[in-house]
Amino acid sequence: MHSFRTAMQRVVRMTGRSYDISSEIPVVDLFGESLVRLTQLLRGTLLHRKIAFFGPGVRIRGRRFLVLARGVSIGDGTLVDARGIEGIHIGKGSRLGRRGIVMTTSHLSRYGIGLSVGENSGIGDNFHIGASGGVSIGRDVIIGPFLTVHSQEHIFEDPSVPIREQGTRQARVTIADNCWIGSRVTLLAGTEIGPRTVIASGAVVRGKHPGNEILGGVPARRL
């Protein structure tokens, strides 16, 4: 029993993660989880030819534009559209949650830019990242479920023209290192989040924020 737990801990280290497996988890549960992870590892390795964990139903568009470091995890049912100028780069040990969408090129009228995620960052389930204008997420970033990122927005200045005919503008969204973003947060085009920022659940964020602060509200402000 002890040897199995030790072996599992070594596997965790091999995938680039630094946490310790809890001693309170029964070995039988640990064994079951190891089978799930092994299946994900086989799926990710066969599909991407690297040490990666893919849940069932993961869909990749533009595989040649997707760059994964060691130990990346992509959750069940997530769609990743990597077709773009910069493609998608995900750092070592980072995770995309279940039932999420990364959309880089959403329309044939405009080729998108892409997404980069630093090392050891995690995005919760049911997220939607519109990366057509570019999205950059740093390392050691914690993001809750239902994140929405819009790096593109509609132009609506001319009241005589339908909004859908006025086109769009793109502006990169940036999240610096060591941030904690709560559930159901929305980041609008051009938003820049500085390091060590905490964003309260449900916030809608726009503009530049230097970091080392707590943001919350609609629209978000410093608390």
CORSUL-V401184 format. One record per backbone hydrogen bond with DSSP energy under -0.5 kcal/mol. CO is the residue of the C=O (numbers start at 1). NH is the residue of the N-H. E is the energy in kcal/mol with one decimal. If there is no record, write none. Layout:
CO_NH_E ; CO_NH_E
//
This chain:
1_5_-2.1 ; 2_6_-2.3 ; 3_7_-2.2 ; 4_8_-2.3 ; 5_9_-2.0 ; 6_10_-1.9 ; 7_11_-1.9 ; 8_12_-2.2 ; 9_13_-2.0 ; 10_14_-2.2 ; 11_15_-1.5 ; 12_17_-1.7 ; 13_16_-1.6 ; 22_25_-1.0 ; 26_30_-2.3 ; 27_31_-2.7 ; 28_32_-1.9 ; 29_33_-2.5 ; 30_34_-2.0 ; 31_35_-1.6 ; 32_36_-1.7 ; 33_37_-2.7 ; 34_38_-2.3 ; 35_39_-2.1 ; 36_40_-2.2 ; 37_41_-2.7 ; 38_42_-2.6 ; 39_43_-2.3 ; 40_44_-2.8 ; 40_54_-2.1 ; 41_45_-2.8 ; 42_46_-2.4 ; 43_47_-2.3 ; 44_48_-2.6 ; 45_49_-2.1 ; 50_52_-1.4 ; 51_71_-2.8 ; 51_72_-0.6 ; 52_54_-0.6 ; 53_74_-3.1 ; 55_58_-1.3 ; 56_77_-2.0 ; 59_80_-2.8 ; 61_82_-2.9 ; 62_65_-2.2 ; 63_66_-1.6 ; 65_67_-0.6 ; 65_88_-2.3 ; 66_68_-0.5 ; 67_90_-2.5 ; 69_72_-1.2 ; 70_93_-1.8 ; 72_53_-3.1 ; 73_96_-2.9 ; 74_55_-2.7 ; 75_78_-1.6 ; 76_99_-3.0 ; 78_59_-2.5 ; 79_81_-0.5 ; 79_102_-2.5 ; 80_61_-3.0 ; 80_82_-0.8 ; 81_104_-0.5 ; 82_84_-0.7 ; 87_115_-1.3 ; 88_67_-3.1 ; 89_117_-2.6 ; 90_69_-2.3 ; 91_94_-1.8 ; 92_120_-2.5 ; 94_73_-2.2 ; 95_123_-2.2 ; 96_75_-2.3 ; 97_75_-0.6 ; 97_100_-0.6 ; 98_126_-3.3 ; 100_79_-2.6 ; 101_103_-0.5 ; 101_129_-3.0 ; 102_81_-2.9 ; 102_104_-0.6 ; 103_131_-2.5 ; 104_106_-0.7 ; 107_110_-1.5 ; 110_107_-0.6 ; 112_85_-2.6 ; 113_86_-2.7 ; 113_87_-1.1 ; 114_135_-2.2 ; 115_89_-2.3 ; 116_137_-3.0 ; 117_91_-2.3 ; 118_121_-0.7 ; 119_140_-2.5 ; 121_95_-2.5 ; 122_143_-1.8 ; 123_97_-1.1 ; 124_97_-0.6 ; 125_146_-2.8 ; 127_101_-1.8 ; 128_130_-0.6 ; 128_149_-2.5 ; 129_103_-2.6 ; 129_131_-0.9 ; 130_151_-1.2 ; 131_113_-0.7 ; 131_114_-2.2 ; 131_134_-0.8 ; 132_113_-0.6 ; 134_173_-2.2 ; 135_116_-2.0 ; 136_175_-3.1 ; 137_118_-1.7 ; 138_118_-1.0 ; 139_178_-2.5 ; 141_122_-2.5 ; 141_143_-0.5 ; 142_181_-3.3 ; 143_124_-1.2 ; 144_124_-0.7 ; 145_184_-2.6 ; 147_128_-2.6 ; 148_187_-2.7 ; 149_130_-2.7 ; 149_151_-0.5 ; 151_171_-2.5 ; 153_169_-2.6 ; 157_159_-0.8 ; 158_161_-1.4 ; 162_165_-1.8 ; 163_166_-1.6 ; 167_155_-2.3 ; 169_153_-2.5 ; 171_190_-1.3 ; 173_136_-2.8 ; 174_193_-3.1 ; 175_138_-2.0 ; 177_196_-1.8 ; 179_142_-2.9 ; 180_182_-0.5 ; 180_199_-2.5 ; 181_144_-2.6 ; 182_185_-0.7 ; 183_202_-2.2 ; 185_148_-2.4 ; 186_188_-0.5 ; 186_205_-3.1 ; 187_150_-2.8 ; 188_191_-1.8 ; 191_174_-2.5 ; 192_194_-0.6 ; 192_209_-2.8 ; 193_176_-2.4 ; 194_197_-0.5 ; 195_212_-2.3 ; 197_180_-2.5 ; 198_200_-0.5 ; 198_215_-2.9 ; 199_182_-2.5 ; 200_203_-1.6 ; 203_186_-2.6 ; 203_205_-0.5 ; 204_219_-0.5 ; 204_220_-2.9 ; 205_188_-2.8 ; 207_192_-2.3 ; 209_194_-1.8 ; 213_198_-2.4 ; 214_223_-3.1 ; 215_200_-3.1 ; 216_221_-2.1 ; 217_204_-1.8 ; 221_216_-2.0
//
